[in-house]
Amino acid sequence: MRPFLVVLCISSIAAAAVAASISTECVTEEPPSINIYDPVGTAVAAPVVKIRNGTIIGSRSGHVDSFKGIPYAQPPVGALRLRPPQSINRPFGTIKATSPRPTACPQVQNLQLNLSSLPPELEALVEDMLELPEPQGEDCLTLNVYRPSGATPCSRLPVGLWIYGGGFQNGATQLYNGTNLVNKSIQLGQPMVFVAMNYRLGAFGFLAGKKLQKEGSTNLGLRDQQLAMHWVRENIENFGGDPFKVTIFGQSAGGISVLDHMVINGGNNLYHGEPLFRGAIMDSGSIFPANSVASSKAQAVYDQVVEAAGCSNHFDTLACLRALPYQKFHAAAETIPDVFGFQGVDISFLPRFDPNDDFFSESAEVSIRCGNFAKVPIIIGDQEDEGTLFSLVQINITSSEELVEHLRTYYPEIGRRTLAGLVSKYPNHPSAGSPFRTGSENQVYPQYKRLAAIFGDLVFQWPRRTYLSVAAFQVPAWSYFSSYLYGTPVLGTFHSTDILALFGGGIGLISAEAVDSLQTHYISFINHLNPNTFSDSVVAETADQSREPLIPQVFLGDDSGGSVIDSLNRIRNWPRYDETRKLLNFGNHSNSIIRDYFRKKAFEYYVHHVEEFRF
């Protein structure tokens, strides 16, 4: 098809899709058109949206309007540092929301990750994925909105509300361009609005300890996210979205955040009597068992930040932290080891429960076990080799005994016998480790693949399976297992590669077919709370794609005798997760179905000790 015909085709689909979503009974007054000027001085009609606090001027690219850097809270600076976010309570006039790089919240530099064992092209990719966004600053509580350019307040399109990951220490809205996803939704005839919010990170958003607990100023990053949800409820209709058709979705720390929003307030997700969201998607993150905000570990982190900031001798250490210049407080926060440090995924800044506060009163695994969570349809899944990226630093671990001792630094309150029991469930042979299904290859150091398998299971696979063992019998649930980077040296299908697939940035590494498959299922779910609702024409175009070899579960370390049970058309029929425990296995050119039984004995051991494995 010639390029100009492609443009005409997409334009027709866009117009038809958006028009179909508009009620003939709905009448709205559009804001007057405003011209902006491109770099060569040409006048371009800009989309304009009026909301409660003012007027937002965006930009247009093809068939997608974008509005970047819209404030949803008062700047958390000065006296508002380390306090819950405050709604904007006054008009802000007119905002030109066209910046390509809205201010990111303060980040933590990843200094310890050693990528020298990777091939040069893979090293460059990972470095690019970990590059910190700029500019950064405390005045960062903004969000971005992407919509089909024909959308109006009458369109009432479903909304995907994105929460980025980054170990609760990195991430920004500017890293996630929603244009590709919205364009795909238009092509599928299922248009949607995409929203992404910034939230405070590191010590700015997740510092804990007794002083902050007493003041009610804990889990600030989660509170930021919830205030952004309130903003969506109150304003997204003006952008063409339906405030009652919101799906929250996120990856890594964003997936953990999504799970947390389903359990905070005792699982009550109502706002003014209506649910804030009707569906949830969790990529590579779900339950994250954590100790309380007043635990010894949380207090030790607070005390270290206070000491590094020079506030130890002050009568009110919290007031001292608030009075510090931005750069000095930021430097104090960076003295805490990061997520890619020697202890791997030993996250210091993260959501922690507070038994004295209804907002987040119990650890997530307790809420799930007791049924205290929002009952909404879900998608949840992981990558095959989640733990590899976090295991590149610990090169001096050469034996089972050293591995157990290393895990004791990671979980200091767990006895050596318990940790030795966990390690024993993972064979001391590289063929059983991660990246899985690669025999004795990719063993960077003697315990690398074994540690990667343990990290991937403890932090990602087992919490997902634990959550599903309860939720899948109470709500519609679909789960997946991604293997599209099988064979990638050292890392396999590693943590965060789902981002490349979801936002279409991995072409060349991840196939166009894999990107199309993931995006199509997600857009279907956001529109209909079912990942299998799409046009027959889309299925027909992809039905003849080649199929990859299916995954024998024995190579996943399975000890239950399970096996691949079926092949699957690249698009059609993602089965619900139920007592059969079927997972959709995303491959690079085709999908298959496997059962969620791999490494059964290790999982049963984890479940028996789950509350001991808190962070």
Backbone torsions as a table, in degrees:
resi	resn	phi	psi	omega
1	MET	NA	132.0	-179.0
2	ARG	-70.7	152.0	-174.4
3	PRO	-53.8	-42.8	-176.4
4	PHE	-67.4	-27.9	177.0
5	LEU	-71.1	-34.1	176.3
6	VAL	-61.2	-44.0	179.9
7	VAL	-61.3	-45.0	-179.9
8	LEU	-62.8	-40.5	-178.6
9	CYS	-63.4	-48.4	-179.2
10	ILE	-64.2	-39.4	179.4
11	SER	-60.6	-43.3	179.8
12	SER	-64.6	-42.5	178.4
13	ILE	-61.9	-43.2	-178.5
14	ALA	-61.1	-48.0	-178.1
15	ALA	-62.4	-43.7	-177.5
16	ALA	-67.9	-41.3	-176.6
17	ALA	-66.1	-45.0	-179.2
18	VAL	-70.6	-41.0	180.0
19	ALA	-61.3	-37.1	-177.9
20	ALA	-65.3	-23.1	-176.8
21	SER	-89.6	-1.7	-175.9
22	ILE	-98.7	126.8	177.8
23	SER	-72.1	137.1	178.2
24	THR	-69.5	-15.6	-179.7
25	GLU	-87.7	-9.9	-176.1
26	CYS	-87.9	128.9	177.9
27	VAL	-125.2	129.7	-179.6
28	THR	-138.0	148.7	178.0
29	GLU	-96.0	117.2	-178.2
30	GLU	-77.5	142.2	174.1
31	PRO	-63.0	152.2	179.0
32	PRO	-63.3	147.6	179.6
33	SER	-68.5	144.3	178.3
34	ILE	-125.7	135.2	176.6
35	ASN	-91.3	136.9	167.7
36	ILE	-118.4	171.7	-173.0
37	TYR	-123.4	132.5	179.7
38	ASP	-78.1	177.4	-175.3
39	PRO	-58.0	-24.0	179.5
40	VAL	-98.2	9.1	173.4
41	GLY	89.7	11.2	179.6
42	THR	-83.1	134.6	179.2
43	ALA	-73.0	132.0	179.7
44	VAL	-128.7	131.0	177.5
45	ALA	-67.6	126.6	-177.0
46	ALA	-106.2	143.4	174.6
47	PRO	-69.2	141.7	-178.2
48	VAL	-129.9	134.1	178.8
49	VAL	-131.2	133.8	174.8
50	LYS	-102.1	130.9	175.1
51	ILE	-125.6	-176.2	-173.4
52	ARG	-57.2	-39.0	-173.2
53	ASN	-94.8	-7.6	-179.3
54	GLY	161.9	-160.2	-177.3
55	THR	-112.7	135.2	-178.7
56	ILE	-114.3	124.0	175.9
57	ILE	-104.3	123.8	-179.6
58	GLY	-109.5	-158.6	177.8
59	SER	-136.2	165.1	-175.9
60	ARG	-128.2	132.9	176.1
61	SER	-133.5	108.7	-176.9
62	GLY	62.8	-115.7	-176.1
63	HIS	-109.7	19.0	-178.5
64	VAL	-128.3	130.1	171.7
65	ASP	-94.3	139.7	175.9
66	SER	-128.1	144.8	178.7
67	PHE	-132.3	110.4	-169.5
68	LYS	-115.8	135.6	175.8
69	GLY	81.0	33.7	178.2
70	ILE	-78.6	122.4	179.6
71	PRO	-71.2	134.9	176.0
72	TYR	-116.7	-1.2	179.9
73	ALA	-151.4	162.5	174.0
74	GLN	-66.6	146.9	179.2
75	PRO	-57.0	126.1	-177.7
76	PRO	-82.8	62.0	-175.9
77	VAL	-120.3	167.3	178.4
78	GLY	58.8	-126.1	-178.3
79	ALA	-66.4	-17.9	179.6
80	LEU	-89.9	-3.0	174.5
81	ARG	-64.6	139.1	179.1
82	LEU	59.4	32.4	173.7
83	ARG	-128.8	159.2	177.4
84	PRO	-57.6	148.3	-177.6
85	PRO	-65.6	148.6	-179.8
86	GLN	-114.4	135.6	177.8
87	SER	-63.5	153.1	175.4
88	ILE	-75.1	122.1	-171.9
89	ASN	-112.4	16.0	178.6
90	ARG	-147.8	157.7	179.1
91	PRO	-63.9	145.6	176.5
92	PHE	-114.3	10.0	176.3
93	GLY	75.4	-133.1	-178.6
94	THR	-111.1	131.1	179.8
95	ILE	-117.1	129.6	174.4
96	LYS	-89.8	94.8	-173.3
97	ALA	-91.9	62.9	-174.7
98	THR	-123.2	3.9	-177.7
99	SER	-62.2	131.6	177.2
100	PRO	-70.2	-19.0	-177.2
101	ARG	-137.6	80.0	175.0
102	PRO	-59.0	154.6	-178.3
103	THR	-59.9	126.6	176.6
104	ALA	-86.7	152.0	175.1
105	CYS	-68.9	154.5	-177.5
106	PRO	-53.0	135.4	-174.8
107	GLN	-110.8	167.5	173.2
108	VAL	-110.5	129.7	-179.3
109	GLN	-72.6	129.4	175.7
110	ASN	-85.5	99.0	-172.1
111	LEU	-99.8	-20.2	-168.2
112	GLN	-100.8	-9.1	-175.7
113	LEU	-70.8	121.9	-178.2
114	ASN	-100.7	113.2	-176.3
115	LEU	-105.1	12.2	-173.7
116	SER	-66.3	-20.2	-180.0
117	SER	-80.4	-5.4	-177.0
118	LEU	-91.4	151.7	170.6
119	PRO	-59.0	149.0	-174.4
120	PRO	-52.2	-43.2	-177.2
121	GLU	-68.0	-33.9	178.4
122	LEU	-75.3	-37.3	175.8
123	GLU	-59.7	-42.8	179.5
124	ALA	-64.0	-39.9	179.4
125	LEU	-63.0	-47.6	-178.2
126	VAL	-65.2	-41.8	178.0
127	GLU	-59.8	-40.2	178.6
128	ASP	-65.4	-39.8	179.8
129	MET	-66.2	-29.8	-176.7
130	LEU	-95.4	-0.8	-178.6
131	GLU	-62.9	134.5	-176.3
132	LEU	-76.8	141.1	178.1
133	PRO	-74.2	151.0	175.4
134	GLU	-135.8	149.8	-3.3
135	PRO	-77.7	166.1	176.8
136	GLN	-123.6	153.9	177.3
137	GLY	178.7	165.2	-178.3
138	GLU	-70.9	-29.8	179.1
139	ASP	-82.0	79.1	-168.2
140	CYS	-131.9	2.4	-174.3
141	LEU	-80.3	79.6	-178.7
142	THR	-130.1	169.7	175.2
143	LEU	-140.6	161.2	177.6
144	ASN	-115.0	143.6	177.9
145	VAL	-125.8	131.2	174.1
146	TYR	-121.6	135.1	-178.8
147	ARG	-144.5	158.0	169.4
148	PRO	-61.1	138.7	-171.3
149	SER	-65.8	-16.4	177.6
150	GLY	-89.5	1.6	-174.5
151	ALA	-71.4	143.6	176.5
152	THR	-133.6	172.7	176.3
153	PRO	-57.3	-17.1	178.4
154	CYS	-87.1	-10.7	-174.3
155	SER	-69.2	-41.3	178.9
156	ARG	50.6	56.9	179.3
157	LEU	-81.2	149.4	175.2
158	PRO	-62.8	154.1	-172.3
159	VAL	-121.9	131.1	169.3
160	GLY	-103.6	116.1	-176.7
161	LEU	-104.1	109.3	-170.5
162	TRP	-91.9	134.7	174.5
163	ILE	-119.1	113.8	-174.8
164	TYR	-74.2	161.5	176.3
165	GLY	-103.0	-170.1	-178.5
166	GLY	136.0	27.1	176.3
167	GLY	66.3	21.8	-177.2
168	PHE	61.3	17.9	177.5
169	GLN	-130.6	-14.0	179.3
170	ASN	-138.8	165.6	176.9
171	GLY	125.4	155.0	179.3
172	ALA	-167.4	153.9	179.7
173	THR	-62.5	-30.9	-176.0
174	GLN	-65.7	-15.0	179.6
175	LEU	-83.5	-5.9	-173.1
176	TYR	-128.7	91.8	179.4
177	ASN	-80.7	116.1	-176.6
178	GLY	-81.3	-0.8	-175.8
179	THR	-59.4	-46.3	-177.1
180	ASN	-60.4	-44.2	-177.8
181	LEU	-67.4	-42.0	179.3
182	VAL	-66.9	-41.5	176.3
183	ASN	-58.6	-42.3	178.9
184	LYS	-62.4	-40.3	179.4
185	SER	-63.7	-35.2	177.7
186	ILE	-66.9	-45.2	-179.7
187	GLN	-61.4	-34.5	179.9
188	LEU	-78.4	-6.0	-175.7
189	GLY	73.3	19.7	179.2
190	GLN	-130.0	66.8	-173.6
191	PRO	-63.0	148.4	-179.5
192	MET	-144.3	164.2	173.1
193	VAL	-105.9	138.2	179.0
194	PHE	-114.1	129.9	178.9
195	VAL	-128.0	137.7	175.1
196	ALA	-132.2	135.0	-179.2
197	MET	-115.8	145.7	166.6
198	ASN	-80.1	151.7	172.7
199	TYR	-148.1	154.8	-175.4
200	ARG	-67.0	144.1	-173.4
201	LEU	-122.9	170.0	174.7
202	GLY	53.6	-142.1	-179.3
203	ALA	-66.0	-25.9	179.4
204	PHE	-67.7	-30.6	-174.4
205	GLY	-116.8	-19.0	-173.2
206	PHE	-138.7	25.6	171.2
207	LEU	-68.7	136.6	-179.2
208	ALA	-122.2	-157.6	-177.4
209	GLY	113.0	165.9	-171.7
210	LYS	-66.0	-35.9	-178.7
211	LYS	-66.8	-42.7	177.6
212	LEU	-69.7	-34.1	176.0
213	GLN	-62.4	-45.7	-178.7
214	LYS	-60.7	-34.3	-177.5
215	GLU	-85.1	-13.2	-176.1
216	GLY	76.7	30.3	-176.1
217	SER	-116.2	45.1	177.9
218	THR	-106.7	165.6	178.7
219	ASN	51.9	44.9	-174.7
220	LEU	-65.3	-35.7	178.2
221	GLY	-61.9	-40.8	176.0
222	LEU	-64.8	-39.1	178.9
223	ARG	-66.3	-36.4	174.6
224	ASP	-59.2	-48.6	-179.0
225	GLN	-58.1	-42.2	-178.6
226	GLN	-68.7	-36.3	176.1
227	LEU	-64.9	-35.9	175.4
228	ALA	-63.0	-36.9	175.3
229	MET	-63.3	-39.0	176.5
230	HIS	-61.5	-41.9	179.2
231	TRP	-60.3	-43.2	179.3
232	VAL	-61.0	-44.7	178.8
233	ARG	-57.2	-39.9	-172.2
234	GLU	-87.4	-19.4	-170.0
235	ASN	-127.9	-18.8	-168.9
236	ILE	-67.8	-23.4	178.0
237	GLU	-60.6	-33.2	179.8
238	ASN	-66.8	-21.4	178.0
239	PHE	-94.4	-0.2	-179.8
240	GLY	102.7	2.6	-179.0
241	GLY	-93.9	160.6	176.1
242	ASP	-99.6	113.4	-176.8
243	PRO	-65.7	-11.6	-179.7
244	PHE	-107.0	10.5	176.1
245	LYS	-127.6	56.2	-177.5
246	VAL	-102.3	130.8	170.5
247	THR	-113.0	124.5	175.1
248	ILE	-90.1	136.7	178.2
249	PHE	-147.3	150.8	-177.1
250	GLY	-164.6	168.7	-175.9
251	GLN	-127.1	141.2	178.4
252	SER	59.1	-118.6	176.9
253	ALA	-59.8	-27.9	175.0
254	GLY	-68.7	-38.0	174.9
255	GLY	-66.0	-40.3	175.6
256	ILE	-61.2	-41.9	178.8
257	SER	-62.4	-41.3	177.9
258	VAL	-58.3	-47.2	178.0
259	LEU	-59.5	-42.9	-179.5
260	ASP	-62.3	-36.2	178.5
261	HIS	-69.6	-16.7	175.6
262	MET	-85.9	-13.5	-179.0
263	VAL	-115.0	-18.2	178.4
264	ILE	-65.4	158.4	-175.4
265	ASN	56.5	33.6	178.3
266	GLY	67.3	20.4	-178.1
267	GLY	89.1	5.4	-179.8
268	ASN	-91.3	107.6	-178.1
269	ASN	-103.1	27.5	-179.6
270	LEU	-80.9	146.1	173.2
271	TYR	-136.9	117.1	-173.4
272	HIS	53.1	39.8	173.1
273	GLY	85.0	-1.4	-179.6
274	GLU	-126.9	146.6	-179.3
275	PRO	-61.2	138.6	176.5
276	LEU	-69.8	-27.0	179.6
277	PHE	-148.5	153.0	-177.1
278	ARG	-113.3	-7.4	178.8
279	GLY	-153.4	164.2	-177.3
280	ALA	-147.3	140.8	176.6
281	ILE	-127.3	128.2	-179.5
282	MET	-122.5	113.0	177.8
283	ASP	-102.7	119.6	174.4
284	SER	51.5	48.1	177.5
285	GLY	172.1	132.6	178.7
286	SER	-153.5	-111.2	176.8
287	ILE	-66.0	133.9	176.6
288	PHE	-131.6	86.1	-176.5
289	PRO	-56.8	128.8	-176.5
290	ALA	-141.3	150.8	173.2
291	ASN	-75.3	170.7	-172.9
292	SER	-72.7	168.8	179.0
293	VAL	-65.8	-18.6	-180.0
294	ALA	-106.7	12.5	-179.8
295	SER	-67.4	163.5	-178.8
296	SER	-61.1	-37.8	179.4
297	LYS	-66.7	-44.3	179.0
298	ALA	-63.5	-41.4	-179.9
299	GLN	-66.8	-37.5	179.4
300	ALA	-63.0	-37.7	177.4
301	VAL	-65.5	-44.0	177.6
302	TYR	-58.7	-47.5	-177.3
303	ASP	-62.9	-37.3	179.4
304	GLN	-67.2	-41.2	177.2
305	VAL	-63.2	-42.6	179.1
306	VAL	-60.5	-44.9	-179.3
307	GLU	-65.9	-44.3	-179.9
308	ALA	-64.4	-27.6	-179.5
309	ALA	-83.4	-8.0	-178.0
310	GLY	78.1	25.8	-176.5
311	CYS	-105.7	4.4	-173.0
312	SER	-60.3	-32.7	-176.1
313	ASN	-91.7	4.4	179.4
314	HIS	-84.6	144.5	179.3
315	PHE	-62.2	-41.7	179.0
316	ASP	-115.1	93.1	-175.9
317	THR	-65.4	-31.9	-179.6
318	LEU	-68.9	-41.9	176.3
319	ALA	-62.8	-35.6	177.7
320	CYS	-63.5	-44.3	178.9
321	LEU	-61.2	-38.2	-178.6
322	ARG	-70.0	-28.1	-176.7
323	ALA	-86.3	-9.0	-177.4
324	LEU	-66.5	147.0	168.3
325	PRO	-59.2	149.7	-176.3
326	TYR	-51.9	-49.5	-175.3
327	GLN	-62.9	-35.6	-179.2
328	LYS	-70.8	-41.5	177.6
329	PHE	-66.1	-40.0	178.9
330	HIS	-61.9	-43.1	179.8
331	ALA	-63.9	-38.2	178.2
332	ALA	-65.0	-39.7	179.6
333	ALA	-65.2	-31.7	-177.6
334	GLU	-76.7	-4.7	176.0
335	THR	-76.5	-11.4	177.7
336	ILE	-81.4	132.8	179.6
337	PRO	-55.5	141.7	-176.8
338	ASP	-90.0	176.9	-173.8
339	VAL	-65.0	-21.5	178.9
340	PHE	-104.2	24.9	178.2
341	GLY	-79.1	-171.2	-174.2
342	PHE	-58.9	-31.7	-178.0
343	GLN	-89.0	13.5	173.4
344	GLY	72.8	-120.2	-175.1
345	VAL	-93.7	38.4	178.8
346	ASP	-81.9	81.9	-173.1
347	ILE	-78.0	127.3	-179.8
348	SER	-89.2	-36.3	179.8
349	PHE	-105.1	114.3	-176.1
350	LEU	-162.6	164.1	175.2
351	PRO	-62.1	131.4	178.1
352	ARG	-130.7	143.1	-176.6
353	PHE	-77.6	153.1	178.6
354	ASP	-129.4	106.3	-177.6
355	PRO	-63.6	-13.9	179.9
356	ASN	-93.9	3.4	-174.0
357	ASP	-133.5	122.6	-179.0
358	ASP	-63.2	-20.4	-176.8
359	PHE	-58.2	-47.2	-178.8
360	PHE	-147.3	78.8	-163.8
361	SER	-92.1	-11.8	179.7
362	GLU	-149.6	155.3	-179.3
363	SER	-60.5	146.9	-170.4
364	ALA	-58.6	-37.6	-177.5
365	GLU	-67.1	-28.9	177.1
366	VAL	-70.4	-44.3	178.9
367	SER	-59.4	-43.4	-179.5
368	ILE	-64.9	-47.0	-178.7
369	ARG	-59.2	-35.5	-178.1
370	CYS	-88.7	-0.2	178.9
371	GLY	78.9	15.7	-178.6
372	ASN	-91.9	70.6	179.1
373	PHE	-148.8	156.3	179.8
374	ALA	-65.0	128.9	-176.3
375	LYS	-90.4	82.8	179.3
376	VAL	-126.8	152.4	176.2
377	PRO	-58.3	148.1	-174.2
378	ILE	-138.2	153.2	161.5
379	ILE	-121.1	136.8	179.9
380	ILE	-149.6	139.5	-179.9
381	GLY	-169.4	173.2	-176.2
382	ASP	-137.8	168.6	172.3
383	GLN	-89.4	155.5	-176.8
384	GLU	-62.3	-36.6	-172.7
385	ASP	-121.4	57.4	-175.8
386	GLU	-59.3	-30.3	-169.8
387	GLY	-90.5	-7.9	-172.1
388	THR	-64.8	-45.9	-176.2
389	LEU	-60.9	-29.3	-177.2
390	PHE	-87.6	0.4	-174.0
391	SER	-115.3	13.4	-176.1
392	LEU	-83.2	-14.3	-173.5
393	VAL	-88.2	-33.0	-166.1
394	GLN	-83.8	58.5	-169.8
395	ILE	-73.0	-12.4	-177.8
396	ASN	-92.5	9.6	177.8
397	ILE	-90.6	110.4	-172.0
398	THR	-121.4	-5.4	-177.2
399	SER	-144.1	167.9	177.6
400	SER	-60.2	-41.1	-179.0
401	GLU	-63.5	-43.7	178.4
402	GLU	-66.8	-33.6	177.4
403	LEU	-65.0	-43.6	177.8
404	VAL	-62.5	-43.5	179.9
405	GLU	-64.5	-36.6	177.0
406	HIS	-63.4	-43.7	179.3
407	LEU	-65.7	-25.4	176.3
408	ARG	-67.7	-32.4	174.8
409	THR	-70.4	-26.8	180.0
410	TYR	-78.7	-40.0	178.4
411	TYR	-124.6	75.2	-172.7
412	PRO	-64.1	-20.1	-177.1
413	GLU	-92.5	0.6	179.4
414	ILE	-99.1	135.7	-179.5
415	GLY	-67.0	155.4	-178.7
416	ARG	-60.7	-37.0	-177.9
417	ARG	-62.4	-42.7	179.8
418	THR	-62.7	-43.7	-179.4
419	LEU	-69.0	-37.1	176.8
420	ALA	-64.3	-36.5	176.7
421	GLY	-63.4	-39.8	177.3
422	LEU	-63.2	-50.0	-177.6
423	VAL	-59.3	-35.8	-178.3
424	SER	-64.2	-19.6	179.8
425	LYS	-79.3	-5.6	179.3
426	TYR	-116.3	111.3	-176.0
427	PRO	-54.4	139.5	-178.9
428	ASN	-84.1	59.7	177.9
429	HIS	-147.7	133.5	-175.2
430	PRO	-58.5	-25.8	-179.0
431	SER	-65.1	-20.1	-179.9
432	ALA	-94.5	-4.2	-172.9
433	GLY	-98.7	-174.4	-175.4
434	SER	-109.8	133.6	11.1
435	PRO	-68.2	128.4	-174.3
436	PHE	-69.8	157.3	175.0
437	ARG	66.1	29.0	-179.3
438	THR	-121.5	17.1	177.0
439	GLY	60.0	-133.9	-179.5
440	SER	-91.4	2.6	179.9
441	GLU	-75.4	163.7	173.7
442	ASN	69.1	17.6	179.1
443	GLN	-84.6	88.8	-174.5
444	VAL	-62.8	-40.3	172.9
445	TYR	-144.0	167.0	-166.8
446	PRO	-54.3	-30.2	-178.6
447	GLN	-114.1	14.6	-174.5
448	TYR	-59.7	-54.9	-174.2
449	LYS	-68.2	-31.7	178.3
450	ARG	-69.1	-45.7	178.1
451	LEU	-63.4	-40.5	179.0
452	ALA	-61.5	-39.1	177.7
453	ALA	-64.5	-42.8	-179.4
454	ILE	-65.4	-47.9	179.1
455	PHE	-59.2	-46.1	-178.0
456	GLY	-61.1	-37.0	-179.8
457	ASP	-76.3	-47.8	-175.6
458	LEU	-61.6	-39.8	-171.9
459	VAL	-95.1	-25.5	-172.5
460	PHE	-124.9	-63.4	-172.9
461	GLN	-63.6	-47.9	-175.1
462	TRP	-70.9	-41.2	173.5
463	PRO	-59.8	-39.0	176.6
464	ARG	-60.2	-49.4	-177.5
465	ARG	-65.6	-36.4	177.5
466	THR	-62.0	-46.0	178.9
467	TYR	-61.4	-46.1	-178.9
468	LEU	-65.0	-30.8	-178.8
469	SER	-62.9	-17.7	175.8
470	VAL	-107.1	-54.9	-170.3
471	ALA	-66.6	-36.3	-175.0
472	ALA	-64.6	-15.0	178.7
473	PHE	-100.6	5.5	178.4
474	GLN	-124.2	-22.0	-180.0
475	VAL	-139.6	157.8	172.1
476	PRO	-61.9	129.4	-175.1
477	ALA	-138.5	140.9	174.4
478	TRP	-130.0	137.3	-178.5
479	SER	-130.6	153.6	-177.3
480	TYR	-137.2	169.9	-179.4
481	PHE	-147.3	114.3	-171.9
482	SER	-97.8	132.4	180.0
483	SER	-131.9	22.5	-171.6
484	TYR	-69.1	-11.3	177.0
485	LEU	-109.6	24.1	177.1
486	TYR	-54.4	132.9	-179.3
487	GLY	96.4	-9.1	176.3
488	THR	-65.1	125.2	-174.9
489	PRO	-56.9	139.6	171.9
490	VAL	69.0	-43.4	-170.9
491	LEU	-102.9	-26.8	-176.0
492	GLY	62.9	-146.2	174.8
493	THR	-85.8	88.2	-166.3
494	PHE	-90.5	168.1	-178.6
495	HIS	-55.7	133.0	176.7
496	SER	88.4	-4.2	177.0
497	THR	-69.5	-18.1	174.9
498	ASP	-64.4	-26.1	176.5
499	ILE	-63.7	-41.4	178.6
500	LEU	-61.1	-39.0	-179.7
501	ALA	-72.7	-43.8	-174.4
502	LEU	-67.5	-39.1	-176.2
503	PHE	-102.1	7.5	173.0
504	GLY	71.7	25.3	-178.4
505	GLY	-99.1	3.6	-174.9
506	GLY	-107.5	15.7	-179.7
507	ILE	-60.0	130.4	-174.3
508	GLY	107.9	-37.0	174.0
509	LEU	-102.5	-48.4	174.8
510	ILE	-105.2	135.2	-174.6
511	SER	-67.4	155.9	175.2
512	ALA	-60.9	-32.4	179.1
513	GLU	-64.7	-41.7	-179.9
514	ALA	-66.6	-41.1	177.3
515	VAL	-61.5	-47.4	-179.4
516	ASP	-60.2	-42.1	-177.6
517	SER	-63.8	-49.6	-178.3
518	LEU	-64.0	-46.8	-178.7
519	GLN	-61.8	-41.5	-178.0
520	THR	-62.9	-45.6	179.4
521	HIS	-63.2	-41.6	-178.2
522	TYR	-68.5	-43.2	178.7
523	ILE	-62.7	-39.5	176.2
524	SER	-60.4	-44.2	-179.4
525	PHE	-64.9	-43.5	-179.4
526	ILE	-63.0	-33.8	179.2
527	ASN	-79.0	-39.4	-168.0
528	HIS	-129.9	3.1	-175.8
529	LEU	59.3	30.6	178.5
530	ASN	-151.8	121.4	-175.8
531	PRO	-76.0	-1.2	-174.3
532	ASN	-108.1	16.8	-176.5
533	THR	-104.3	99.1	177.5
534	PHE	-153.5	169.1	-171.4
535	SER	-72.9	148.5	177.7
536	ASP	-62.3	-29.2	-179.2
537	SER	-64.7	-36.3	178.4
538	VAL	-66.1	-42.3	178.7
539	VAL	-63.1	-43.7	-176.8
540	ALA	-61.4	-35.7	-178.6
541	GLU	-66.7	-22.0	-172.1
542	THR	-117.2	2.4	-171.9
543	ALA	-68.3	-22.4	-175.7
544	ASP	-98.2	13.3	180.0
545	GLN	-63.7	149.2	179.2
546	SER	-67.6	154.6	-178.7
547	ARG	-108.1	142.0	177.2
548	GLU	-85.7	163.2	173.4
549	PRO	-57.9	139.9	178.4
550	LEU	-75.5	159.8	-173.8
551	ILE	-92.3	113.0	171.7
552	PRO	-69.4	126.9	-174.5
553	GLN	-68.0	-18.1	178.1
554	VAL	-59.7	-30.2	178.8
555	PHE	-76.2	-10.4	174.6
556	LEU	-91.5	12.2	-179.5
557	GLY	78.6	26.2	-175.5
558	ASP	-72.5	141.2	177.4
559	ASP	-127.0	20.8	-176.9
560	SER	-112.5	-2.1	-179.1
561	GLY	80.8	11.7	-179.2
562	GLY	-75.2	168.9	178.9
563	SER	-155.3	168.8	171.5
564	VAL	-59.3	134.5	-174.3
565	ILE	-106.7	-15.7	-176.9
566	ASP	-167.3	156.1	167.0
567	SER	-96.0	166.0	-174.5
568	LEU	-141.8	136.9	168.8
569	ASN	-51.9	147.1	-171.2
570	ARG	-60.7	-21.7	-176.8
571	ILE	-117.6	-42.9	-161.1
572	ARG	-80.6	150.2	161.7
573	ASN	62.4	63.8	170.1
574	TRP	-78.8	112.0	-175.1
575	PRO	-73.2	147.1	174.0
576	ARG	-65.5	148.9	176.0
577	TYR	-82.5	121.2	179.1
578	ASP	-143.7	-150.8	-177.8
579	GLU	-63.8	-17.7	177.0
580	THR	-82.1	-13.4	174.7
581	ARG	55.3	50.1	178.9
582	LYS	-84.1	131.5	175.5
583	LEU	-112.8	139.3	169.5
584	LEU	-81.8	121.0	178.3
585	ASN	-96.3	106.0	177.6
586	PHE	-74.2	119.2	173.5
587	GLY	-104.4	-179.9	-175.5
588	ASN	-79.6	-22.3	178.5
589	HIS	-132.5	-15.5	177.2
590	SER	-156.4	164.5	-178.6
591	ASN	-111.8	163.6	174.5
592	SER	-144.2	176.9	176.9
593	ILE	-118.0	131.5	173.5
594	ILE	-125.7	166.9	176.6
595	ARG	-99.3	146.5	-175.0
596	ASP	-86.3	59.9	-179.4
597	TYR	-118.1	-1.7	-173.2
598	PHE	-62.3	146.4	-179.0
599	ARG	49.7	50.7	-173.3
600	LYS	-60.8	-44.1	-177.3
601	LYS	-65.9	-38.4	177.5
602	ALA	-64.5	-40.3	178.4
603	PHE	-64.0	-44.2	179.9
604	GLU	-62.0	-35.6	177.1
605	TYR	-65.9	-42.7	178.3
606	TYR	-60.3	-47.2	-178.7
607	VAL	-59.1	-38.9	-179.1
608	HIS	-66.4	-27.6	-175.2
609	HIS	-117.7	18.0	-167.8
610	VAL	-55.7	-41.1	-176.2
611	GLU	-73.6	-14.4	174.0
612	GLU	-78.4	-23.3	-177.2
613	PHE	-91.9	40.2	176.1
614	ARG	-85.1	150.6	-178.5
615	PHE	-89.5	NA	NA
